[in-house]
């Protein structure tokens, strides 16, 4: 009887999980090392984890390794999981991080084997009616959503649970859950649009549903899903073990940084109380940080980068320079353990390294300010601003265009407000705005002074992902991405609205950067490579040692391209030859945005580490001219 009971228990758990919650199954595994409980968890969450791995990775062995590594991390970190009833959301985050590391490792492996004849390896067919670009971006943007909106998507869409069951699990009404799902889908659609992928909320829902591993995927599940006891026993591939070690190390470093930040915050509060009695000895946080980080310099154009400390919980998500190079515009997103969150547009004095003014601030949970632009005459700042509006019984997200006076920061004009904007452009004199709507094959030209719509331009095949006015304001250039990953370069007469030229692009890159003369363009390919194209030469590309993730910029002279890589380093390449020129190290977390100064002497970079670094490049650039 003693030998029969464990077998009966295992059969019950594997049949219907015994009706046990994630928390109870996890508790059984932690306290008794119950393999049947662990197998039940793999059966319950394995399809979702498998779906993430297959969307992120191309080769079957990489999928197998990432799948094994995800559950190996669960074994090692099970006791440290806080919200055990939300294990699905925790596993989603681990699976995404593991798949990213697996993809980076695969890229490095391919680079080393480039000189050898590659052995054929099965490539995963997705079996889904969604493009490869969408599969590559969907999980990235889903992972960035706040937990409030990501958890319902993971549980309802990716794991296929009913809304009633999820509402009970989260302890919220079904109506509230439905509202969060709707908002989450709209946020995802908007973020994908900003990457050049137009997708309605309905199409996104279908894509998420198709993204489940339970959908018609032609390949069988990993062997480890059928026999999870192998993972419990430690019988996993060497690559999977290495991936798990890397993810666990990254989790430890993240927790360490959070702990250190809390200690720093407590120290600041304590020091503030002490210094309140000594006002003459007090020094502002920005001045203190500047004194510590700048240090002595042997040459005015060399030395360590100047560091702007944005403040506790603030991350610079966008960065651009004023035309005179004296002001840095930083779009920040801030979150704190005290419940404060929001987004702001801030102006920093470059010479002094001090915050000068805040243009605008929004207390919403997301990144409200997008497509921030400075007119070439330096007199106007424009931005698309996300807002929630009531439409009947539901909330909708729309964008309005706001134009501020760059000197006084007075709001000059508010335009639009009917849809989400995919991209924005401001003329050199700040008198005209071009806006392309999400899911629309049109561009609206607005007169800023009158606040009136001048004309509407048609984009022949797809919505625009980016656009820019020429310095003389006579031409408007835009780029559109198609479903097959190709693109099109379009040029209009800005005065008459006539379409001057169309050029087919074999490959289109997201987060495009434009040269100062508007003739050279660079973007980030789906594999992290840099895609370059211009009006005269053939398209070309640069394959970095580490994938470029978000930030990309072209120098003023059009000779250098900078990319923010996944290893938290900034790399600079020669645009003509693709030769690596420089590697800039210093950021301690993911880099979000890059921008060259107008005189080409400095490169600004923003990061999740809550700093903006100003890298001095004058000597390097002049040596290469």
ZAMARGU-4260 file (C-alpha; in steps of 0.2 Angstrom, whole numbers, plus 5000, padded with zeros to 4 digits):
<rodrens>
0) 5000/5000/5000 | 5014/5012/5004 | 5022/5010/4987 | 5005/5011/4978 | 4999/5027/4986
5) 5013/5038/4977 | 5008/5031/4961 | 4990/5035/4963 | 4994/5052/4969 | 5005/5055/4953
10) 4991/5048/4942 | 4978/5060/4949 | 4990/5075/4948 | 4995/5072/4930 | 4977/5069/4925
15) 4969/5085/4931 | 4981/5093/4943 | 4970/5086/4958 | 4961/5103/4957 | 4976/5111/4966
20) 4982/5129/4963 | 4999/5134/4958 | 5003/5139/4975 | 4999/5122/4983 | 5008/5113/4969
25) 5023/5124/4971 | 5022/5121/4990 | 5022/5102/4988 | 5037/5103/4977 | 5047/5115/4989
30) 5043/5105/5005 | 5043/5087/4999 | 5052/5088/4982 | 5036/5081/4975 | 5041/5076/4957
35) 5022/5074/4952 | 5018/5091/4958 | 5032/5098/4947 | 5026/5088/4932 | 5009/5095/4935
40) 5016/5113/4934 | 5026/5109/4918 | 5010/5102/4910 | 5000/5117/4916 | 5012/5131/4910
45) 5023/5121/4898 | 5013/5126/4882 | 5014/5145/4887 | 5033/5143/4890 | 5035/5134/4874
50) 5025/5147/4864 | 5037/5161/4870 | 5052/5150/4866 | 5046/5147/4848 | 5041/5165/4845
55) 5058/5171/4850 | 5069/5157/4843 | 5072/5150/4826 | 5080/5133/4829 | 5072/5118/4837
60) 5088/5114/4848 | 5088/5132/4855 | 5069/5130/4859 | 5073/5114/4868 | 5087/5122/4878
65) 5077/5138/4883 | 5062/5127/4888 | 5073/5116/4899 | 5082/5131/4906 | 5066/5140/4911
70) 5060/5126/4922 | 5077/5123/4929 | 5077/5141/4935 | 5060/5137/4943 | 5068/5122/4952
75) 5082/5133/4959 | 5071/5148/4963 | 5055/5140/4968 | 5057/5145/4986 | 5060/5163/4982
80) 5045/5166/4972 | 5034/5179/4981 | 5017/5178/4973 | 5015/5159/4970 | 4998/5160/4964
85) 5004/5171/4949 | 5017/5158/4944 | 5012/5159/4926 | 5017/5177/4925 | 5033/5173/4934
90) 5037/5159/4922 | 5033/5170/4907 | 5046/5183/4912 | 5059/5169/4915 | 5055/5161/4898
95) 5057/5178/4889 | 5073/5182/4898 | 5080/5164/4894 | 5075/5165/4876 | 5084/5182/4874
100) 5099/5174/4881 | 5098/5159/4870 | 5096/5170/4855 | 5111/5180/4859 | 5121/5164/4862
105) 5115/5157/4845 | 5121/5173/4837 | 5138/5172/4845 | 5139/5154/4840 | 5135/5157/4822
110) 5148/5172/4821 | 5161/5160/4827 | 5156/5147/4814 | 5154/5159/4800 | 5170/5153/4791
115) 5164/5135/4792 | 5151/5126/4782 | 5136/5126/4792 | 5127/5110/4796 | 5108/5110/4792
120) 5098/5113/4807 | 5079/5112/4807 | 5071/5129/4807 | 5054/5132/4816 | 5039/5135/4805
125) 5027/5145/4815 | 5011/5139/4808 | 5003/5156/4812 | 4995/5169/4801 | 5006/5182/4808
130) 5022/5190/4801 | 5040/5186/4808 | 5042/5204/4813 | 5027/5203/4824 | 5033/5187/4832
135) 5049/5195/4836 | 5042/5211/4843 | 5026/5204/4852 | 5034/5196/4867 | 5046/5211/4869
140) 5032/5223/4870 | 5022/5212/4881 | 5036/5210/4893 | 5037/5229/4895 | 5019/5231/4900
145) 5016/5235/4919 | 5011/5219/4929 | 4993/5226/4930 | 4991/5223/4912 | 5003/5210/4907
150) 4996/5197/4920 | 4979/5196/4912 | 4986/5194/4895 | 4998/5180/4900 | 4984/5171/4910
155) 4969/5174/4898 | 4977/5175/4881 | 4993/5165/4882 | 4988/5151/4895 | 4970/5151/4888
160) 4961/5152/4905 | 4943/5158/4906 | 4940/5176/4912 | 4930/5170/4927 | 4944/5159/4933
165) 4957/5172/4931 | 4946/5185/4940 | 4944/5173/4955 | 4963/5171/4955 | 4967/5189/4954
170) 4952/5194/4966 | 4945/5207/4954 | 4927/5208/4946 | 4926/5200/4928 | 4922/5218/4922
175) 4938/5225/4929 | 4948/5211/4921 | 4940/5213/4904 | 4944/5232/4905 | 4962/5228/4909
180) 4963/5216/4894 | 4956/5229/4882 | 4968/5242/4889 | 4983/5230/4888 | 4978/5225/4869
185) 4978/5244/4865 | 4994/5247/4873 | 5002/5233/4864 | 4995/5238/4847 | 5001/5256/4850
190) 5019/5250/4855 | 5019/5238/4840 | 5014/5253/4829 | 5028/5263/4835 | 5040/5249/4828
195) 5032/5250/4811 | 5019/5236/4813 | 5001/5242/4811 | 4989/5230/4820 | 4971/5233/4825
200) 4966/5227/4842 | 4956/5213/4834 | 4971/5207/4824 | 4982/5208/4840 | 4969/5197/4849
205) 4970/5184/4836 | 4989/5185/4836 | 4990/5182/4854 | 4978/5168/4853 | 4988/5160/4839
210) 5004/5163/4849 | 4999/5150/4862 | 5009/5134/4860 | 4993/5124/4859 | 4989/5132/4842
215) 4993/5122/4827 | 5012/5122/4828 | 5020/5109/4816 | 5034/5103/4827 | 5032/5092/4842
220) 5035/5099/4860 | 5052/5097/4868 | 5056/5080/4875 | 5058/5088/4892 | 5040/5093/4892
225) 5035/5075/4890 | 5048/5069/4904 | 5050/5084/4916 | 5058/5072/4929 | 5074/5074/4919
230) 5074/5092/4923 | 5071/5088/4942 | 5085/5076/4941 | 5096/5088/4933 | 5097/5079/4916
235) 5098/5094/4905 | 5109/5099/4891 | 5125/5109/4894 | 5118/5124/4885 | 5102/5123/4895
240) 5112/5123/4912 | 5122/5138/4906 | 5107/5147/4901 | 5099/5144/4918 | 5115/5150/4927
245) 5115/5166/4917 | 5097/5170/4921 | 5099/5166/4939 | 5114/5177/4940 | 5105/5191/4931
250) 5090/5189/4943 | 5102/5190/4958 | 5110/5206/4951 | 5093/5214/4948 | 5088/5211/4966
255) 5105/5217/4972 | 5103/5233/4963 | 5085/5235/4970 | 5092/5232/4988 | 5106/5245/4985
260) 5094/5258/4979 | 5083/5256/4994 | 5098/5258/5005 | 5103/5273/4995 | 5086/5280/4997
265) 5086/5277/5016 | 5103/5285/5017 | 5097/5301/5007 | 5082/5303/5019 | 5093/5301/5034
270) 5106/5313/5027 | 5093/5325/5022 | 5087/5326/5040 | 5105/5328/5046 | 5109/5342/5034
275) 5093/5351/5038 | 5102/5358/5053 | 5118/5363/5042 | 5111/5373/5027 | 5127/5381/5022
280) 5136/5364/5020 | 5122/5357/5009 | 5124/5353/4991 | 5111/5348/4978 | 5110/5330/4972
285) 5114/5335/4954 | 5129/5345/4959 | 5135/5331/4970 | 5133/5318/4957 | 5142/5329/4944
290) 5157/5332/4956 | 5159/5313/4959 | 5157/5307/4941 | 5166/5320/4930 | 5183/5320/4939
295) 5199/5328/4931 | 5201/5328/4913 | 5218/5328/4904 | 5210/5334/4888 | 5195/5344/4886
300) 5189/5333/4871 | 5193/5316/4880 | 5191/5308/4897 | 5176/5300/4905 | 5159/5304/4900
305) 5149/5317/4909 | 5135/5308/4919 | 5118/5316/4922 | 5109/5307/4936 | 5090/5308/4932
310) 5085/5303/4950 | 5078/5288/4959 | 5066/5278/4949 | 5068/5289/4933 | 5073/5281/4917
315) 5077/5291/4901 | 5067/5283/4887 | 5070/5296/4873 | 5085/5309/4871 | 5088/5323/4858
320) 5098/5339/4857 | 5093/5356/4854 | 5099/5363/4838 | 5112/5374/4847 | 5119/5359/4857
325) 5116/5368/4874 | 5101/5359/4879 | 5097/5340/4881 | 5078/5335/4880 | 5075/5319/4890
330) 5059/5310/4890 | 5058/5300/4907 | 5048/5287/4914 | 5048/5285/4932 | 5041/5272/4945
335) 5044/5270/4963 | 5040/5259/4977 | 5030/5273/4985 | 5017/5271/4971 | 5022/5286/4961
340) 5023/5284/4942 | 5022/5294/4926 | 5031/5302/4912 | 5039/5319/4909 | 5048/5329/4896
345) 5063/5338/4904 | 5077/5350/4898 | 5094/5348/4905 | 5108/5361/4904 | 5122/5352/4895
350) 5136/5363/4901 | 5131/5363/4919 | 5124/5346/4920 | 5109/5352/4929 | 5090/5350/4926
355) 5084/5366/4919 | 5065/5365/4917 | 5051/5352/4915 | 5041/5355/4899 | 5027/5344/4903
360) 5022/5329/4915 | 5009/5316/4915 | 5005/5305/4930 | 4998/5290/4919 | 5006/5273/4921
365) 5014/5272/4904 | 5026/5282/4893 | 5014/5296/4889 | 5026/5307/4878 | 5031/5300/4861
370) 5040/5306/4846 | 5047/5321/4854 | 5055/5333/4841 | 5064/5350/4841 | 5062/5361/4826
375) 5079/5366/4817 | 5077/5384/4821 | 5077/5379/4840 | 5060/5389/4843 | 5048/5374/4845
380) 5047/5357/4854 | 5034/5345/4848 | 5027/5329/4855 | 5013/5316/4853 | 5005/5314/4870
385) 4995/5298/4874 | 4979/5301/4883 | 4964/5290/4888 | 4947/5296/4883 | 4930/5289/4887
390) 4920/5282/4872 | 4904/5275/4877 | 4907/5262/4890 | 4925/5259/4887 | 4942/5268/4887
395) 4952/5272/4872 | 4970/5278/4870 | 4972/5292/4858 | 4987/5304/4854 | 4986/5323/4853
400) 5000/5334/4846 | 5007/5347/4857 | 5019/5361/4852 | 5028/5371/4865 | 5038/5387/4864
405) 5056/5381/4867 | 5061/5397/4877 | 5046/5400/4887 | 5038/5382/4887 | 5021/5390/4884
410) 5010/5378/4875 | 5007/5385/4858 | 4995/5373/4850 | 4986/5356/4852 | 4981/5346/4837
415) 4973/5330/4832 | 4966/5318/4846 | 4956/5306/4836 | 4968/5291/4834 | 4985/5284/4840
420) 5000/5291/4830 | 5013/5280/4822 | 5026/5294/4819 | 5027/5313/4819 | 5038/5326/4810
425) 5041/5345/4813 | 5046/5357/4799 | 5063/5367/4801 | 5053/5383/4806 | 5041/5374/4817
430) 5026/5380/4807 | 5020/5364/4800 | 5018/5346/4808 | 5016/5330/4798 | 5007/5315/4808
435) 5004/5297/4802 | 4990/5288/4811 | 4991/5270/4817 | 4983/5258/4805 | 4980/5272/4792
440) 4988/5274/4775 | 4988/5293/4776 | 4998/5307/4782 | 4990/5323/4789 | 4999/5340/4787
445) 4994/5353/4800 | 4997/5372/4801 | 5003/5375/4818 | 4999/5394/4818 | 4981/5392/4813
450) 4979/5374/4821 | 4971/5369/4805 | 4973/5353/4794 | 4981/5358/4778 | 4980/5342/4767
455) 4980/5324/4768 | 4993/5313/4759 | 4990/5295/4754 | 5003/5282/4757 | 5001/5269/4743
460) 5003/5252/4752 | 5006/5254/4771 | 5006/5266/4785 | 5022/5276/4789 | 5034/5270/4802
465) 5044/5286/4802 | 5046/5303/4792 | 5055/5319/4792 | 5055/5336/4783 | 5070/5341/4773
470) 5080/5355/4780 | 5074/5367/4766 | 5056/5361/4771 | 5052/5357/4753 | 5051/5338/4754
475) 5044/5326/4766 | 5052/5309/4767 | 5044/5294/4775 | 5047/5275/4777 | 5034/5261/4778
480) 5036/5243/4783 | 5026/5229/4774 | 5021/5213/4781 | 5035/5203/4773 | 5048/5213/4782
485) 5052/5224/4766 | 5049/5242/4765 | 5046/5258/4755 | 5055/5275/4754 | 5043/5289/4749
490) 5046/5307/4745 | 5032/5320/4744 | 5032/5338/4739 | 5028/5346/4756 | 5020/5361/4747
495) 5009/5353/4735 | 5007/5335/4742 | 5013/5327/4726 | 5021/5310/4728 | 5038/5313/4720
500) 5046/5296/4721 | 5044/5278/4728 | 5058/5266/4731 | 5057/5248/4736 | 5068/5242/4751
505) 5072/5224/4752 | 5073/5225/4771 | 5066/5238/4783 | 5073/5242/4800 | 5064/5247/4816
510) 5068/5263/4826 | 5076/5271/4811 | 5089/5285/4812 | 5091/5299/4799 | 5107/5308/4795
515) 5107/5327/4796 | 5105/5330/4777 | 5091/5317/4777 | 5099/5306/4764 | 5105/5291/4774
520) 5094/5280/4785 | 5098/5266/4797 | 5087/5254/4807 | 5087/5239/4818 | 5084/5222/4809
525) 5074/5209/4817 | 5090/5199/4822 | 5098/5215/4830 | 5108/5219/4814 | 5109/5237/4808
530) 5101/5240/4791 | 5107/5255/4781 | 5100/5262/4765 | 5100/5279/4756 | 5094/5288/4740
535) 5108/5283/4729 | 5117/5267/4735 | 5112/5249/4737 | 5106/5243/4754 | 5119/5236/4766
540) 5120/5230/4783 | 5131/5228/4799 | 5132/5213/4810 | 5137/5218/4827 | 5145/5206/4840
545) 5130/5208/4851 | 5112/5212/4844 | 5107/5231/4844 | 5092/5232/4854 | 5084/5249/4855
550) 5095/5264/4852 | 5103/5269/4835 | 5110/5286/4829 | 5119/5293/4814 | 5133/5306/4816
555) 5131/5323/4809 | 5144/5320/4795 | 5135/5304/4790 | 5150/5294/4792 | 5147/5285/4809
560) 5132/5275/4815 | 5130/5271/4834 | 5120/5256/4841 | 5115/5252/4859 | 5119/5233/4861
565) 5111/5220/4873 | 5127/5219/4883 | 5124/5237/4889 | 5138/5244/4878 | 5137/5257/4864
570) 5147/5253/4848 | 5151/5265/4834 | 5154/5259/4816 | 5160/5267/4800 | 5145/5268/4789
575) 5154/5265/4773 | 5165/5250/4778 | 5155/5243/4792 | 5171/5243/4803 | 5170/5244/4821
580) 5177/5260/4827 | 5174/5262/4846 | 5166/5253/4860 | 5159/5264/4874 | 5157/5255/4891
585) 5149/5262/4907 | 5130/5259/4908 | 5124/5246/4920 | 5108/5241/4912 | 5098/5241/4896
590) 5101/5257/4885 | 5086/5265/4878 | 5091/5279/4866 | 5106/5287/4857 | 5108/5305/4850
595) 5123/5314/4842 | 5125/5332/4847 | 5123/5345/4832 | 5142/5348/4831 | 5146/5329/4832
600) 5157/5331/4847 | 5146/5321/4859 | 5135/5306/4859 | 5121/5305/4872 | 5114/5289/4879
605) 5100/5285/4891 | 5098/5269/4901 | 5088/5259/4913 | 5101/5263/4926 | 5093/5280/4928
610) 5108/5290/4920 | 5111/5300/4904 | 5129/5298/4898 | 5138/5311/4887 | 5152/5303/4878
615) 5165/5316/4871 | 5169/5311/4853 | 5177/5327/4846 | 5194/5320/4845 | 5188/5303/4838
620) 5177/5310/4825 | 5190/5323/4819 | 5203/5309/4817 | 5192/5299/4805 | 5187/5313/4794
</rodrens>
